[in-house]
Amino acid sequence: MLDIKFIRENVDLVKRGVANKNTDIDIDRLISLDAKRRALLAEVETIKSYRNDVSKKIGLLKKEKKPCDDIFEEMKNVGDKIKVLDDEVRNITMEIDNLLVWIPNIPHESAPVGKDSTENTFVREWGQKRQFDFEPKAHYDIGEALGILDFERATKLSGSGFILFKGMGALLERALINFMIDIHTARHGYLEVSPPFMVKSACMFGTGQLPKMEPDMYKLPEDDLFLIPTAEVPVTNIHRGEILEESELPKRFVAYTPCYRREAGSYGKETRGMVRVHQFDKVELVKLVKEGDAYPELEKLLVDAETILQILKLPYRIIELCSGDMSFAAAKCYDIEAWAPGQNGYLEVSSCSTFEDFQARRMGLRYREAESRKVKFVHTMNGSGLALPRVVVAILENYQQADGTVVIPEALRPYMGNKERIDLR
């Protein structure tokens, strides 16, 4: 959430940022309400100060046993006026707060400006695309032929948009999760956590999923709980409402969780295979850092995430998202996209974003500077490290063989019984 003081002092910047995120919010209305509230607060304070002075005067009159009925009547009228003004301030504050929660984060000045994904910016690529001497198949044909993916029975169990992994397919999924967590903890220094897979609405509000994206979420209304759309939500909220010491930062967390997304609207269209599904596994990286450290730490986060693809020897590219393609809460975002030859295209396997203090303001997450002892808001960021099952898609399609088998990436073999291939045996 943006600070109302920041908005007041940077109206044109905020208007431009909101427009660049393809959002329509009446900033002028917000500024007008803010000015009215401040004027009312000043008026209330003046009246309350006068009432306090008169109260002292009444005390003196009582000591002197002088009449003060007229003053009592005046104070009753003053009290009534204060109540009216307090109610008006309360109502205006509610309207201001309702506007504030719908205002997106402002894109960082370095982020490209654009309307949609067609205006994203290419950053770099890694690896060589494999040249096949046969027509590469799509992952769903490979997986079903090998008996490791069963979409028909997954649909019978839960409807479209779900996956049933079997045998070596289930092992591949589990191997990837363990491999990724091992790399991020042992090599990159993240602390592994295992959070709940359901969270309170306050957590969803804190990271910016509510209220804007509620239609995309799975909710348990009787318990005020949501199935998490990403580990970002519970992990970023671990220290919600706390004041950390500067010496405790940065905090770096890694977590595996399943993720649940209703995918309402245009993105909810049925897609064959497992490129877009309602439930998927993900290893998530989350950082809590000091003010001023967000952007260097974001670049490190990006490198940590892309290291996984390099070890697996999967070609990929990095795209910087333009303002119109960025999420509601992000100030700057990179996507990592793995090459999938069976799709003849790239698939997003990670989105690495910094939110500056946008999320921290919503969840009351602060830290105290060591020298000044001044309390500031923490800066947050996260990125998939990586998201499955699209990594499975990339492995099946890049490592497929002419005989229908799939070579297991060397780094995963210790996690898969040292087997070299996935075959029908």
GIURUR-V863127 format. One record per run of one state. SS is the DSSP state (h for helix, s for strand, l for the rest). FROM is the first residue (numbers start at 1). TO is the last residue. If there is no record, write none. Layout:
{{SS,FROM,TO} {SS,FROM,TO}}
This chain:
{{l,1,3} {h,4,9} {l,10,10} {h,11,20} {l,21,26} {h,27,63} {l,64,68} {h,69,100} {l,101,116} {h,117,119} {l,120,120} {s,121,126} {l,127,138} {h,139,146} {l,147,148} {s,149,149} {l,150,150} {h,151,158} {l,159,164} {s,165,165} {l,166,167} {h,168,187} {l,188,190} {s,191,193} {l,194,197} {s,198,200} {h,201,207} {l,208,213} {h,214,216} {l,217,218} {s,219,220} {h,221,223} {l,224,224} {s,225,227} {l,228,230} {h,231,239} {l,240,242} {s,243,245} {h,246,248} {l,249,250} {s,251,260} {l,261,265} {h,266,268} {l,269,278} {s,279,289} {l,290,293} {h,294,312} {l,313,315} {s,316,320} {l,321,322} {h,323,325} {l,326,331} {s,332,340} {l,341,344} {s,345,356} {l,357,357} {h,358,363} {l,364,365} {s,366,368} {l,369,374} {s,375,377} {l,378,378} {s,379,387} {l,388,389} {h,390,398} {l,399,399} {s,400,400} {l,401,405} {s,406,407} {l,408,409} {h,410,415} {l,416,420} {s,421,422} {l,423,425}}
